[in-house]
Amino acid sequence: MSQVLVVTSGKGGVGKTTSTAAIGAALAMSGQRVAVVDFDVGLRNLDLVMGAERRVVYDLINVVQGEAKLQQALIRDKRLDTLYVLPASQTRDKDALTEEGVARVMEELRSHFDWVVCDSPAGIERGAMLAMRHADVAIVVTNPEVSSVRDSDRIIGMLDSKTLKAEKGEYMEKHLLLTRYDATRAERGQMLKVEDVLEILSIPLLGIIPESEAVLNASNVGCPVTLVDSDSAPARAYLDAARRLEGENIPMVVPSERRGGLISKLFGRRAA
Amino acid sequence: MLAPELPLADWLAELDKLSKRSEGYFASRPVILDVTGLAITKRDFAELIAMLYEREIKVMGVEGADPSWLGFGMPPSVSGGKQTEILHKPSAEPPKPQQSFADRAIPSLLIETPVRSGQSIIFPQGDVTVVGSVASGAEIIAGNSIHIYGTLRGRAIAGSTGNAAARIFCQKFEAELIAIDGLYQTADDLDASLRGRPIQAWLENDKMNMAALA
């Protein structure tokens, strides 16, 4: 059965797009058919992170407004043939998204894919509302920092009231994905601890993604971190999160970088 | 006392803004409508009364109205705060039956989910009980007392309809602001030693009092 997953946060810059790409790729790696959809009309980024920016012809707005067919706008990933990107439009704004149009596109995506992963824009306006509207499951991306936590709380309230599922009186499944986590800084009290965030938001934890250079590198080369550097700490954390999303029971650990090979012993410190 | 101004539509819009700002302001207040010198017709007047009724504003009397406007179903005419018409002597009516306990019980609202940032729970009729936390940026506004079985991080505004006897109770106190009957204190004004503890807050001689519960 196909599932629509929204990746949302309220606050910008916490890692929604990175997480959409990483989780979308992780789900596709197990052979499932996955579409990642960019709802950030006007500020599209998902195509860059997925490395599809040079193949964009039609976009979500064209499909929503009936100017192009869904098949024309979907871009197949070069590395995984079950992974597709539906880019947003950079030249339009969020008002171009119509309620009926989005409903039709989501329905069509559902019939073709096992997972439809929607990358929500920041904020609580039209774009964010339409991205979450049709979701069955939500991932709330949060940084261990007070403003991000409060914004996430606001978004959780909206997931519980403004989605189709909530309006039908059904339970909206929500998961917390804590990103840019630095265990040492949390220990020193420079960052909120995992328990504090969980206590405030009171939704189940899907994963803890450590702060890492691998994430930045991945977006620079235009490839989800789970594909380009699947052995890195954040990639392993995303892969675990994707498996938990499918209902597997995996113990929660914060992956750390693997160090201590011969090379790093030889070149452990750079001379001044 | 409400003194409408022309045009009535603008005046009503202004009134809506006011009652939106302080929910329940008119809930249990007798209102006298002063239309002295207002150039309106009988029909305008009847419409005005209906519009106010829609807003749950109960007009108890009208001042300065043309006597021909008033009639059956209209509020009685008053002037200078005293009723001008002769009161009907109450006929030998049978005493009203005693109200049952259920009728007299103060209404209360029970919320069993966390109150999220940006949500506003407004219940001017009575108590609000939350089984869960109230997030930073959320607010509870109750006509009577507020009970929170969880952490209060947002705002709690009790006694919003002018009830100084209302209290605020919470299991863990981290509030941004608390208010009772319009008297408020922000987090900065509040005793830091009570942070993170179960507390109650109440008014005494127009002063906010707070004490730990355990």
Interface residues (C-beta under 8 A of the other chain):
Chain A: I124 V146 R150 D151 D153 R154 I156 G157 M158 D160 E199 I200 S202
Chain B: T113 P114 V115 R116 S117 G118 Q119 G132 S133 A135 S136 G137 A138 T151 R153
